[in-house]
Amino acid sequence: MRDVAERLRDIQEAITRIMKYTNQGRHIFDQNELVQTWVIHHLEIIGEAIRSIPQDFKDSHPEISWKMTCGIAAVMLATCCGEYIRILFSIHDRIFAFGKRASLTTQADR
């Protein structure tokens, strides 16, 4: 079973990979089905990693919006493509900010 540090690294890596293609602009995302699939896959990783982190760890780090972030990933996966794209780019910065906070949490817990 993977520990919390590994789950946080999974989240960080998924965010980094999402940012790699979404930072190139929406037009790249809109025109490339492989990029869309790439982003969806990594959103699934984020959601699964957050769900696997024990509640006591989440409770000890209230500075991270665990429920909201997991919910965002779930909503994005469940939304039709056009709406999904709009939502993806509207929360782009929030996902990035979550990655930074998770990184700081990982470093603080070492």
BALOBA-1460 file (C-alpha; in Angstrom, 3 decimals):
// residues 110
<rec num="1" residu="m" x="0.000" y="0.000" z="0.000"/>
<rec num="2" residu="r" x="1.276" y="3.452" z="-0.920"/>
<rec num="3" residu="d" x="1.933" y="5.906" z="1.903"/>
<rec num="4" residu="v" x="0.827" y="9.542" z="2.095"/>
<rec num="5" residu="a" x="4.105" y="10.930" z="0.745"/>
<rec num="6" residu="e" x="3.777" y="8.718" z="-2.337"/>
<rec num="7" residu="r" x="0.170" y="9.836" z="-2.860"/>
<rec num="8" residu="l" x="1.189" y="13.488" z="-2.576"/>
<rec num="9" residu="r" x="3.952" y="12.869" z="-5.129"/>
<rec num="10" residu="d" x="1.357" y="11.250" z="-7.419"/>
<rec num="11" residu="i" x="-0.729" y="14.418" z="-7.160"/>
<rec num="12" residu="q" x="2.261" y="16.668" z="-7.803"/>
<rec num="13" residu="e" x="3.344" y="14.642" z="-10.829"/>
<rec num="14" residu="a" x="-0.178" y="14.604" z="-12.259"/>
<rec num="15" residu="i" x="-0.483" y="18.369" z="-11.821"/>
<rec num="16" residu="t" x="2.900" y="18.910" z="-13.463"/>
<rec num="17" residu="r" x="1.862" y="16.752" z="-16.397"/>
<rec num="18" residu="i" x="-1.482" y="18.538" z="-16.765"/>
<rec num="19" residu="m" x="0.243" y="21.918" z="-16.657"/>
<rec num="20" residu="k" x="2.722" y="20.823" z="-19.329"/>
<rec num="21" residu="y" x="-0.017" y="20.794" z="-21.961"/>
<rec num="22" residu="t" x="-2.590" y="23.202" z="-20.588"/>
<rec num="23" residu="n" x="0.041" y="25.939" z="-20.307"/>
<rec num="24" residu="q" x="0.418" y="25.775" z="-24.096"/>
<rec num="25" residu="g" x="-3.044" y="27.260" z="-24.410"/>
<rec num="26" residu="r" x="-6.589" y="26.157" z="-24.849"/>
<rec num="27" residu="h" x="-6.277" y="25.898" z="-28.633"/>
<rec num="28" residu="i" x="-3.781" y="23.018" z="-28.234"/>
<rec num="29" residu="f" x="-6.162" y="21.262" z="-25.871"/>
<rec num="30" residu="d" x="-9.198" y="21.868" z="-28.091"/>
<rec num="31" residu="q" x="-7.500" y="20.491" z="-31.198"/>
<rec num="32" residu="n" x="-5.692" y="17.486" z="-29.798"/>
<rec num="33" residu="e" x="-7.626" y="14.450" z="-28.567"/>
<rec num="34" residu="l" x="-4.440" y="12.928" z="-27.151"/>
<rec num="35" residu="v" x="-3.910" y="15.977" z="-24.947"/>
<rec num="36" residu="q" x="-7.536" y="15.796" z="-23.793"/>
<rec num="37" residu="t" x="-7.098" y="12.113" z="-22.906"/>
<rec num="38" residu="w" x="-3.787" y="12.905" z="-21.163"/>
<rec num="39" residu="v" x="-5.439" y="15.563" z="-18.993"/>
<rec num="40" residu="i" x="-8.438" y="13.362" z="-18.134"/>
<rec num="41" residu="h" x="-6.140" y="10.491" z="-17.151"/>
<rec num="42" residu="h" x="-4.152" y="12.706" z="-14.807"/>
<rec num="43" residu="l" x="-7.303" y="14.162" z="-13.258"/>
<rec num="44" residu="e" x="-8.304" y="10.581" z="-12.455"/>
<rec num="45" residu="i" x="-4.916" y="10.081" z="-10.772"/>
<rec num="46" residu="i" x="-5.427" y="13.219" z="-8.667"/>
<rec num="47" residu="g" x="-8.901" y="12.150" z="-7.581"/>
<rec num="48" residu="e" x="-7.789" y="8.631" z="-6.692"/>
<rec num="49" residu="a" x="-4.740" y="9.858" z="-4.778"/>
<rec num="50" residu="i" x="-6.810" y="12.318" z="-2.737"/>
<rec num="51" residu="r" x="-9.397" y="9.652" z="-1.912"/>
<rec num="52" residu="s" x="-6.587" y="7.339" z="-0.742"/>
<rec num="53" residu="i" x="-5.036" y="9.806" z="1.702"/>
<rec num="54" residu="p" x="-6.145" y="8.969" z="5.259"/>
<rec num="55" residu="q" x="-8.653" y="11.347" z="6.838"/>
<rec num="56" residu="d" x="-6.430" y="12.020" z="9.856"/>
<rec num="57" residu="f" x="-3.734" y="13.393" z="7.529"/>
<rec num="58" residu="k" x="-6.292" y="15.557" z="5.753"/>
<rec num="59" residu="d" x="-7.580" y="16.799" z="9.118"/>
<rec num="60" residu="s" x="-4.044" y="17.756" z="10.162"/>
<rec num="61" residu="h" x="-3.669" y="19.892" z="7.001"/>
<rec num="62" residu="p" x="-6.797" y="22.071" z="6.807"/>
<rec num="63" residu="e" x="-4.938" y="24.600" z="4.631"/>
<rec num="64" residu="i" x="-5.608" y="22.258" z="1.709"/>
<rec num="65" residu="s" x="-9.164" y="22.041" z="0.370"/>
<rec num="66" residu="w" x="-9.125" y="18.251" z="0.022"/>
<rec num="67" residu="k" x="-12.834" y="17.748" z="-0.558"/>
<rec num="68" residu="m" x="-13.130" y="20.624" z="-3.015"/>
<rec num="69" residu="t" x="-10.083" y="19.538" z="-5.012"/>
<rec num="70" residu="c" x="-11.250" y="15.932" z="-5.232"/>
<rec num="71" residu="g" x="-14.711" y="17.190" z="-6.169"/>
<rec num="72" residu="i" x="-13.292" y="19.384" z="-8.921"/>
<rec num="73" residu="a" x="-11.536" y="16.392" z="-10.469"/>
<rec num="74" residu="a" x="-14.741" y="14.318" z="-10.280"/>
<rec num="75" residu="v" x="-16.899" y="17.061" z="-11.788"/>
<rec num="76" residu="m" x="-14.457" y="17.593" z="-14.610"/>
<rec num="77" residu="l" x="-14.454" y="13.900" z="-15.437"/>
<rec num="78" residu="a" x="-18.242" y="13.706" z="-15.370"/>
<rec num="79" residu="t" x="-18.909" y="16.817" z="-17.454"/>
<rec num="80" residu="c" x="-19.434" y="16.786" z="-21.195"/>
<rec num="81" residu="c" x="-16.438" y="17.825" z="-23.251"/>
<rec num="82" residu="g" x="-17.406" y="21.422" z="-24.075"/>
<rec num="83" residu="e" x="-18.321" y="22.267" z="-20.511"/>
<rec num="84" residu="y" x="-15.376" y="20.230" z="-19.279"/>
<rec num="85" residu="i" x="-12.938" y="22.344" z="-21.268"/>
<rec num="86" residu="r" x="-14.446" y="25.572" z="-19.937"/>
<rec num="87" residu="i" x="-14.219" y="24.288" z="-16.361"/>
<rec num="88" residu="l" x="-10.676" y="23.003" z="-16.863"/>
<rec num="89" residu="f" x="-9.363" y="26.364" z="-17.890"/>
<rec num="90" residu="s" x="-11.365" y="28.266" z="-15.288"/>
<rec num="91" residu="i" x="-9.723" y="26.279" z="-12.444"/>
<rec num="92" residu="h" x="-6.287" y="25.916" z="-14.009"/>
<rec num="93" residu="d" x="-4.676" y="28.208" z="-11.418"/>
<rec num="94" residu="r" x="-6.491" y="26.530" z="-8.515"/>
<rec num="95" residu="i" x="-5.076" y="23.115" z="-9.468"/>
<rec num="96" residu="f" x="-1.611" y="24.635" z="-9.737"/>
<rec num="97" residu="a" x="-1.974" y="26.305" z="-6.321"/>
<rec num="98" residu="f" x="-3.081" y="22.986" z="-4.802"/>
<rec num="99" residu="g" x="0.097" y="21.387" z="-6.152"/>
<rec num="100" residu="k" x="2.226" y="24.046" z="-4.501"/>
<rec num="101" residu="r" x="0.476" y="23.569" z="-1.139"/>
<rec num="102" residu="a" x="0.800" y="19.778" z="-1.387"/>
<rec num="103" residu="s" x="4.486" y="20.214" z="-2.136"/>
<rec num="104" residu="l" x="4.973" y="22.389" z="0.927"/>
<rec num="105" residu="t" x="3.027" y="19.871" z="3.039"/>
<rec num="106" residu="t" x="5.242" y="17.019" z="1.820"/>
<rec num="107" residu="q" x="8.378" y="18.986" z="2.657"/>
<rec num="108" residu="a" x="7.075" y="19.992" z="6.099"/>
<rec num="109" residu="d" x="6.232" y="16.396" z="7.016"/>
<rec num="110" residu="r" x="9.714" y="15.066" z="6.248"/>
